[in-house]
Each structure stands twice: as structure tokens, then as C-alpha cells.
Amino acid sequence: MFRSNGLPVFKLHGQNSFGGVLKVVGIFRGHDHARGFPNFQGTLATNAGIKHGCQTFHQLWSAKHAG
């Protein structure tokens, strides 16, 4: 976590066993809320089998701690 323009920002990067890459960039809003943009590109295993060339588009997500 680091700060950008005074906001607490995070970046996540992961890779699956097929070489698919997930990158997530977001900000923390308060002590129980985060939002950001995920980006996945590559191969993904699904119930229907292996899917090649998967890609997400610029999609905003938001999460709030419930509990």
C-alpha cells in the first residue's frame, strides 16, 4: 500500500498456472471499503474446460466489509 494524491492506494498482481495474468489497482475508502479496477488477460480454466484469450474490460468493482 502507498499513497497517491493523499489516498491509500493498492496494487495486486497474480498469475495462474496457465500464464493468465491478473492485475488489480484500487483505493481504500475509509476503514471498511475499497474500490478499483481489475484486469485479467490470458488462459483461464472453467467448468467447461480451458478457455484461451480471456480478457476483462475496464470494470469498476467495489467492496465493503460486512461484519
C-alpha positions in Angstrom: 0.0 0.0 0.0 1.2 3.5 -0.7 -0.3 7.0 -1.0 -1.1 8.8 -4.2 -2.7 12.3 -4.0 -3.3 11.6 -0.3 -5.3 8.5 -0.9 -4.3 5.0 0.2 -3.7 3.0 -3.0 -3.0 -0.7 -3.6 -1.8 -2.8 -6.5 -2.1 -6.6 -6.8 -0.5 -8.8 -9.4 -1.0 -12.5 -9.8 -0.6 -15.2 -12.4 -2.3 -18.6 -12.7 -0.7 -21.9 -13.8 -1.7 -21.3 -17.4 0.1 -18.0 -17.7 -3.0 -15.8 -17.3 -2.2 -12.5 -15.5 -4.5 -10.6 -13.1 -3.7 -7.0 -12.2 -5.8 -5.0 -9.7 -5.4 -1.3 -8.9 -7.6 0.4 -6.3 -8.0 2.7 -3.4 -9.1 2.2 0.2 -12.1 4.5 1.1 -12.4 4.6 4.9 -11.6 1.7 7.1 -14.0 -0.8 5.6 -14.4 0.0 1.9 -12.3 -0.5 -1.2 -12.8 0.0 -4.9 -10.7 -0.3 -8.1 -10.2 -1.8 -11.5 -9.4 -5.5 -12.2 -7.7 -6.5 -15.5 -7.3 -10.2 -16.5 -5.6 -11.4 -19.7 -4.7 -14.9 -20.7 -5.9 -18.5 -20.3 -8.5 -19.5 -17.7 -9.7 -22.9 -16.5 -13.5 -23.1 -16.3 -16.1 -25.9 -15.7 -16.5 -26.1 -19.5 -12.7 -26.6 -20.0 -9.7 -24.4 -20.8 -10.5 -21.0 -22.3 -7.8 -19.2 -24.2 -7.6 -15.5 -24.9 -9.7 -14.4 -22.0 -9.8 -10.7 -21.2 -11.7 -8.4 -18.9 -12.6 -4.9 -19.9 -12.3 -1.8 -17.7 -14.7 -2.8 -15.0 -15.1 -0.9 -11.7 -15.6 -3.0 -8.6 -16.4 -2.0 -5.0 -16.3 -4.0 -1.8 -17.4 -3.2 1.7 -16.6 -5.2 4.8 -19.7 -6.8 6.3 -19.4 -8.0 9.8 
